[in-house]
């Protein structure tokens, strides 16, 4: 039987830190796995398939609800490969901790256990023990898992030390090259009249009709009424109302014209694919860009996080390079 609580506490992710304990105790037990084996050997220490599946169980359950066949198999392999990589990295970190002959005071783990009992079980230790037993765990196993989480966090703090601030020039450069991140989505409330081409329209009567409609609109004609009378697209019955439209929804030619219009304005005739279009913008929203000063704090935080991630990956890569790792 896989025991997901023990292995599931190591959340998939670069830092290999634990998921919230409350969610772990509430998690369903996975279906029994009758097949196990060695997934990897890291400097002589074994990682089993059951450990990998214990870590991936919640994600795999979601995949089974969403996918079938080859796509399910493909995504399951990707999830398990990611989990195995995380478990290998976690093992390397713990091994390096031992190699460096580091130690953590016992009270670190004891305090962590007290915090779990207080935060998740209302301070009732007996209820906590029963929860462990219901998941087929011993207290010593859980303490070991908590100790390893603390080790991972401590080793990260010792070996990954990014700058806590980013230079003004880096912040300005990021803002300049990522302005879209600080610009709200631009949308227009669009109406459209579409006059289709006719294979037999050698006289150009369809274009003449579009020109007549445009003339009526210029003279004060109601766009909604004109659409109901003449348009031949799916929005005819609602007066050509397309609702709120964002960029990259329309064909490029139509998008350029429509998004170039001011609120309340009607376009020229746009010929596209032999059809004739007239659009009107009833309203506009979004498209505003947050100024640099307002975005500075968010940019700095992101740059610091990116540097920490880069340094951490470099550190883990150095551990992998020095290790003997076999995967199966």
C-alpha positions in Angstrom: 0.0 0.0 0.0 1.4 3.4 -0.9 1.2 5.8 2.0 0.6 9.2 0.4 0.9 11.3 3.5 4.6 10.5 4.1 5.7 10.9 0.5 3.2 13.5 -0.4 4.6 16.0 2.1 7.4 16.7 -0.4 5.6 19.0 -2.8 6.6 18.7 -6.5 8.5 21.9 -7.3 12.0 23.3 -7.4 12.3 23.8 -3.6 10.9 20.5 -2.7 9.0 22.0 0.3 6.0 20.5 1.9 2.4 21.0 1.0 0.1 22.4 3.7 -0.3 19.7 6.4 -4.1 20.3 6.7 -4.6 19.3 3.1 -2.4 16.2 3.6 -4.4 14.8 6.5 -7.6 15.4 4.6 -6.3 13.7 1.4 -7.8 10.5 0.2 -5.7 7.4 0.4 -4.7 6.2 -3.1 -5.8 2.9 -4.6 -3.5 0.0 -3.5 -0.4 -0.5 -5.7 0.6 -4.1 -6.0 3.7 -3.5 -8.1 6.8 -1.7 -6.7 10.4 -1.5 -7.6 13.4 0.7 -7.8 12.9 4.0 -9.6 16.4 5.4 -9.0 19.5 4.9 -7.0 21.2 8.0 -5.7 24.7 7.5 -4.4 23.7 4.0 -3.3 20.3 5.1 -1.8 17.1 3.8 -3.3 14.1 5.7 -4.4 11.1 3.4 -5.1 8.3 3.6 -7.6 5.9 3.7 -4.7 7.6 6.9 -3.5 7.1 8.5 -6.9 3.5 7.4 -7.1 2.9 8.6 -3.6 4.1 12.0 -4.6 2.2 12.2 -7.9 -1.1 10.6 -6.7 -3.2 13.8 -6.5 -2.0 15.0 -9.9 -2.5 11.6 -11.5 -6.0 11.3 -10.1 -6.9 14.7 -11.8 -5.3 13.5 -15.1 -7.5 10.4 -15.0 -10.5 12.6 -14.7 -9.5 14.8 -17.6 -7.7 12.6 -20.1 -7.9 9.2 -21.8 -5.7 6.9 -23.9 -2.3 7.9 -25.2 -2.6 11.5 -23.9 -3.3 10.2 -20.4 -0.3 7.9 -20.6 1.9 10.7 -22.0 1.0 13.2 -19.3 1.3 10.6 -16.5 4.9 9.8 -17.6 5.7 13.6 -17.6 4.3 14.0 -14.1 6.1 10.9 -12.7 9.4 12.0 -14.4 9.1 15.4 -12.7 8.4 13.8 -9.3 11.3 11.5 -9.6 13.6 14.4 -10.4 12.3 16.2 -7.3 12.9 13.1 -5.1 16.4 12.7 -6.5 17.2 16.4 -5.8 15.8 16.0 -2.3 17.9 13.0 -1.7 21.0 14.8 -2.9 20.3 17.7 -0.6 19.9 15.4 2.4 23.1 13.5 1.5 25.0 16.8 1.2 23.7 17.8 4.6 25.2 14.6 6.1 28.4 15.0 4.1 28.9 18.5 5.5 28.4 16.9 8.9 25.7 19.4 9.8 23.2 18.9 12.6 19.9 20.4 13.6 18.9 20.7 17.2 16.1 18.2 18.3 13.9 21.1 19.4 13.5 22.2 15.8 11.5 19.1 15.0 9.7 19.1 18.3 8.6 22.7 17.8 7.4 21.8 14.3 5.4 18.9 15.7 3.8 21.2 18.3 2.9 23.7 15.6 1.2 21.0 13.5 -0.8 19.8 16.5 -1.8 23.3 17.4 -2.6 24.5 13.9 -4.3 21.4 12.5 -5.7 19.6 15.5 -6.6 22.3 17.9 -3.8 21.3 20.2 -5.1 17.8 20.6 -2.1 15.4 20.3 -4.3 12.3 20.6 -6.3 13.4 17.6 -3.0 13.9 15.7 -1.8 10.5 16.6 -5.1 8.9 15.4 -4.8 10.8 12.2 -1.4 9.3 11.6 -2.6 5.9 12.4 -5.5 6.2 10.1 -3.0 6.9 7.3 -0.9 3.9 8.4 1.9 6.1 9.7 4.0 6.0 12.8 5.0 9.1 14.7 8.7 8.4 14.1 8.1 8.3 10.3 6.3 11.6 10.4 9.1 13.1 12.5 11.7 11.9 10.0 9.7 13.5 7.2 9.5 16.8 9.0 13.2 16.7 9.8 14.0 16.2 6.1 11.8 19.2 5.2 13.7 21.4 7.6 17.0 20.1 6.3 16.0 21.0 2.7 15.0 24.5 3.8 18.1 25.0 5.8 20.4 23.8 3.0 18.7 26.1 0.6 19.2 29.0 2.9 22.9 28.0 3.3 23.7 27.5 -0.4 21.3 29.8 -2.2 21.8 33.4 -1.3 20.3 35.7 -4.0 20.5 39.5 -3.8 17.5 40.8 -1.9 17.3 43.9 -4.2 17.5 44.5 -8.0 19.3 47.4 -9.5 17.2 50.2 -10.9 18.7 49.6 -14.4 17.5 45.9 -14.4 14.1 46.9 -13.2 13.8 49.6 -16.0 15.0 47.1 -18.6 12.5 44.5 -17.5 9.7 47.0 -17.6 10.8 48.1 -21.1 10.8 44.6 -22.5 7.7 43.3 -20.7 5.3 46.2 -21.0 2.5 43.8 -21.9 2.6 42.4 -18.3 1.7 45.8 -16.9 -1.0 46.6 -19.5 -4.6 45.7 -18.9 -6.3 43.7 -21.6 -7.7 46.0 -24.3 -11.3 45.3 -25.4 -13.9 46.9 -27.6 -17.7 46.5 -27.6 -18.2 45.7 -31.3 -21.0 45.8 -33.8 -20.6 44.5 -37.3 -22.5 44.5 -40.6 -21.4 41.8 -43.1 -22.4 41.9 -46.7 -21.3 38.7 -48.5 -19.9 38.4 -52.0 -22.0 36.7 -54.7 -20.6 34.5 -57.4 -22.9 36.1 -59.9 -22.4 39.7 -58.8 -20.5 40.8 -61.8 -22.1 44.3 -61.6 -20.7 44.9 -58.1 -24.2 45.3 -56.5 -23.0 43.9 -53.2 -20.3 46.5 -52.8 -22.8 49.1 -53.9 -25.1 47.9 -51.1 -22.3 48.2 -48.6 -21.6 51.7 -49.8 -25.3 52.6 -49.5 -25.5 51.3 -46.0 -22.4 53.3 -45.0 -24.0 56.4 -46.5 -27.1 55.9 -44.5 -25.0 55.4 -41.3 -23.1 58.6 -42.1 -26.5 60.4 -42.4 -27.6 59.3 -38.9 -28.9 55.8 -39.6 -29.1 53.4 -36.6 -26.4 50.8 -36.8 -28.3 48.2 -35.0 -31.3 48.6 -37.3 -29.1 48.5 -40.4 -27.5 45.3 -39.2 -30.9 43.7 -38.6 -32.0 44.6 -42.1 -28.9 43.9 -44.2 -26.2 42.0 -42.3 -25.8 38.3 -43.1 -23.7 37.0 -40.3 -24.8 35.1 -37.2 -25.3 38.3 -35.1 -27.9 39.8 -37.5 -30.8 39.2 -35.1 -29.1 41.1 -32.3 -28.2 44.0 -34.4 -24.7 42.9 -35.2 -23.7 42.8 -31.6 -20.4 40.9 -31.0 -20.1 41.9 -27.4 -16.7 42.6 -25.9 -13.9 41.5 -28.2 -10.2 41.4 -27.4 -7.3 41.6 -29.7 -6.5 38.5 -31.9 -10.2 37.6 -32.1 -10.8 39.2 -35.5 -8.9 38.8 -38.7 -5.8 41.1 -38.7 -7.4 43.5 -41.3 -10.6 43.9 -39.3 -8.7 44.1 -36.0 -6.6 47.0 -37.2 -9.6 48.9 -38.3 -11.8 48.1 -35.3 -9.3 48.8 -32.6 -8.3 52.0 -34.4 -11.8 53.4 -34.0 -12.8 55.7 -31.1 -15.9 55.0 -29.0 -19.1 55.6 -31.0 -17.4 55.7 -34.4 -18.2 53.7 -37.6 -15.5 52.3 -39.9 -15.0 52.5 -43.6 -15.9 49.5 -45.7 -13.4 46.7 -45.1 -13.2 44.2 -48.0 -12.0 40.8 -46.8 -12.2 37.5 -48.6 -14.6 39.0 -51.1 -17.0 40.1 -48.3 -17.7 43.6 -47.2 -17.7 44.6 -43.5 -18.7 47.8 -41.6 -17.9 47.9 -37.9 -18.8 50.2 -35.1 -17.2 50.5 -31.6 -19.9 51.1 -29.0 -17.4 51.2 -26.1 -13.8 50.6 -25.1 -12.0 49.4 -22.0 -8.6 48.4 -20.8 -5.4 49.0 -22.7 -3.9 51.2 -19.9 -0.2 50.6 -18.9 0.8 50.8 -15.3 3.7 53.3 -14.9 7.1 52.1 -14.0 7.0 53.5 -10.5 3.7 51.7 -9.8 5.2 48.4 -11.2 8.6 48.7 -9.6 7.9 46.7 -6.4 6.4 43.8 -8.4 9.3 43.8 -10.9 11.9 43.7 -8.2 10.2 40.9 -6.4 10.0 38.9 -9.6 13.7 39.5 -10.5 14.8 38.5 -7.0 12.7 35.3 -7.3 14.2 34.5 -10.7 17.7 34.9 -9.4 17.0 32.7 -6.5 15.6 30.0 -8.8 18.6 30.3 -11.1 21.1 30.0 -8.2 19.2 27.1 -6.8 19.2 25.3 -10.1 22.9 25.9 -10.4 23.5 24.5 -6.9 21.3 21.4 -7.6 23.1 20.9 -11.0 26.4 20.9 -9.1 25.1 18.2 -6.7 23.9 16.1 -9.6 27.2 16.4 -11.4 29.1 15.0 -8.5 26.6 12.2 -7.8 26.2 8.7 -9.1 22.5 8.5 -10.2 20.9 5.6 -11.9 17.2 5.7 -13.0 15.2 2.7 -14.1 
